[in-house]
Amino acid sequence: MGVTVNGEREILGIWAGDGAEGARFWLQVFSEPKNRGVKDVFIAVCDWLKGLPEAITTTWQSERWCSSASCT
């Protein structure tokens, strides 16, 4: 789910993996909405899925990634 800058909620897509989701899988997942016009991600919430932070920063060239303990 995504929330626009106007506060509207939108479903970005539904993806299913085979249980071995890594950076390559997540990169494909995030590339799809980016190719459809999603310009940036301001907040991403996850449970530390393997490769997910790297896929987000690669897709949207984010300069920071924050965990519950610190920001880099």
DOMARBA-488785 format. One record per residue: residue in one letter; z, y, x of N, C-alpha, C, CB in turn. Coordinates in steps of 0.1 Angstrom, whole numbers, padded with zeros to 4 digits, always signed. Glycine has a CB too. Example, Ala and Ser with C-alpha at 12.3 -4.5 7.8 and 13.67 -1.06 7.14 Angstrom:
# DOMARBA-488785
A+0078-0057+0132+0078-0045+0123+0078-0033+0132+0090-0045+0113;S+0071-0022+0128+0071-0011+0137+0079+0000+0129+0057-0006+0141;
This chain:
# DOMARBA-488785
M+0000-0012+0008+0000+0000+0000+0000+0012+0009+0012+0000-0010;G-0007+0022+0005-0007+0035+0012-0003+0046+0002-0021+0038+0018;V+0002+0057+0007+0005+0069+0000-0002+0080+0005+0021+0072+0000;T-0010+0087-0003-0018+0098+0001-0009+0111+0004-0029+0102-0009;V-0015+0121+0010-0007+0133+0013-0003+0140+0000-0015+0143+0022;N-0009+0136-0011-0006+0142-0024+0004+0133-0032-0018+0143-0033;G+0009+0122-0025+0019+0114-0031+0014+0103-0040+0029+0122-0039;E+0001+0101-0040-0005+0091-0049-0005+0077-0041-0019+0094-0053;R-0001+0067-0048+0000+0053-0041-0014+0046-0043+0011+0045-0047;E-0018+0040-0033-0031+0033-0034-0030+0019-0027-0042+0041-0027;I-0036+0009-0033-0036-0004-0026-0048-0004-0016-0038-0016-0037;L-0045-0007-0004-0055-0006+0007-0062-0019+0008-0048-0002+0020;G-0056-0030+0004-0063-0043+0005-0053-0054+0005-0071-0044+0018;I-0058-0066+0005-0050-0078+0005-0056-0087+0016-0049-0085-0009;W-0048-0092+0026-0053-0100+0036-0043-0112+0038-0053-0092+0050;A-0049-0123+0041-0041-0136+0043-0045-0142+0056-0044-0146+0031;G-0035-0145+0064-0037-0151+0077-0035-0166+0076-0028-0145+0087;D-0036-0172+0087-0034-0187+0088-0021-0191+0094-0045-0193+0096;G-0012-0181+0095+0001-0184+0101+0002-0180+0116+0005-0198+0099;A-0009-0178+0122-0009-0175+0136-0014-0161+0139-0018-0185+0144;E-0009-0151+0130-0014-0138+0131-0009-0131+0144-0010-0130+0119;G-0018-0125+0151-0015-0118+0163-0022-0105+0163-0019-0126+0176;A-0023-0099+0175-0029-0085+0176-0044-0085+0171-0029-0081+0191;R-0051-0096+0174-0065-0096+0169-0066-0096+0154-0072-0108+0175;F-0058-0104+0147-0058-0104+0133-0054-0090+0127-0048-0114+0127;W-0043-0084+0132-0039-0071+0127-0049-0060+0130-0025-0068+0133;L-0056-0061+0141-0066-0051+0144-0077-0052+0134-0072-0054+0159;Q-0081-0064+0130-0091-0065+0119-0086-0060+0106-0095-0080+0118;V-0074-0062+0103-0068-0057+0091-0068-0042+0090-0053-0062+0089;F-0064-0036+0101-0063-0021+0101-0077-0014+0103-0054-0016+0112;S-0086-0021+0109-0099-0016+0111-0106-0014+0097-0108-0025+0120;E-0104-0023+0088-0111-0022+0075-0107-0009+0067-0107-0034+0066;P-0094-0006+0065-0092+0007+0058-0096+0019+0066-0077+0008+0055;K-0095+0018+0079-0100+0029+0088-0115+0032+0085-0097+0027+0103;N-0123+0021+0085-0137+0022+0083-0140+0027+0069-0144+0008+0085;R-0131+0025+0059-0133+0030+0046-0127+0045+0044-0126+0021+0036;G-0122+0051+0055-0118+0065+0054-0104+0068+0056-0122+0070+0041;V-0095+0058+0058-0081+0062+0062-0081+0068+0075-0072+0049+0061;K-0076+0081+0076-0077+0089+0088-0065+0087+0097-0080+0103+0085;D-0054+0085+0092-0042+0084+0100-0031+0076+0093-0037+0098+0104;V-0021+0072+0101-0009+0065+0096+0003+0073+0101-0009+0050+0100;F+0011+0078+0092+0022+0086+0096+0035+0077+0097+0025+0097+0086;I+0036+0067+0089+0048+0058+0089+0043+0044+0086+0059+0062+0079;A+0046+0035+0094+0044+0020+0092+0057+0013+0092+0033+0015+0102;V+0059+0005+0082+0071-0003+0082+0068-0018+0083+0079+0000+0068;C+0074-0024+0093+0071-0039+0095+0084-0046+0100+0059-0040+0105;D+0083-0059+0100+0094-0067+0105+0091-0073+0119+0098-0078+0095;W+0085-0065+0127+0081-0069+0141+0072-0081+0142+0094-0071+0149;L+0062-0081+0134+0052-0091+0134+0044-0090+0148+0042-0090+0123;K+0042-0101+0154+0036-0101+0167+0022-0094+0167+0034-0116+0172;G+0020-0084+0176+0008-0077+0177+0006-0066+0168-0003-0086+0175;L+0014-0064+0157+0012-0054+0148+0014-0040+0153+0022-0055+0136;P+0024-0037+0161+0025-0023+0167+0013-0020+0176+0038-0022+0175;E+0009-0029+0184-0003-0027+0192-0015-0024+0184-0005-0038+0202;A-0017-0031+0173-0029-0029+0165-0029-0015+0158-0030-0040+0154;I-0017-0011+0154-0016+0002+0148-0020+0013+0158-0002+0005+0142;T-0014+0012+0170-0016+0023+0180-0030+0022+0185-0006+0021+0191;T-0037+0010+0185-0051+0009+0189-0060+0015+0179-0054-0005+0192;T-0057+0012+0166-0066+0016+0155-0066+0031+0154-0062+0009+0143;W-0054+0037+0154-0053+0051+0151-0048+0059+0163-0043+0054+0140;Q-0049+0054+0175-0046+0061+0188-0032+0068+0186-0057+0070+0192;S-0023+0062+0180-0009+0068+0179-0003+0069+0193+0000+0060+0170;E+0004+0080+0195+0011+0082+0208+0025+0077+0208+0010+0097+0211;R+0031+0074+0196+0045+0070+0195+0046+0058+0186+0053+0082+0190;W+0055+0050+0190+0059+0039+0181+0075+0038+0181+0053+0025+0187;C+0080+0039+0170+0095+0039+0168+0100+0026+0163+0100+0051+0159;S+0111+0021+0169+0118+0010+0163+0131+0015+0157+0121-0001+0174;S+0139+0006+0152+0151+0011+0146+0161+0016+0156+0158-0001+0137;A+0158+0013+0169+0167+0017+0180+0162+0029+0188+0169+0005+0189;S+0149+0030+0189+0144+0041+0197+0129+0044+0195+0146+0038+0212;C+0124+0055+0200+0110+0058+0199+0104+0058+0213+0108+0072+0192;T+0091+0054+0214+0085+0054+0227+0073+0064+0227+0080+0040+0231;
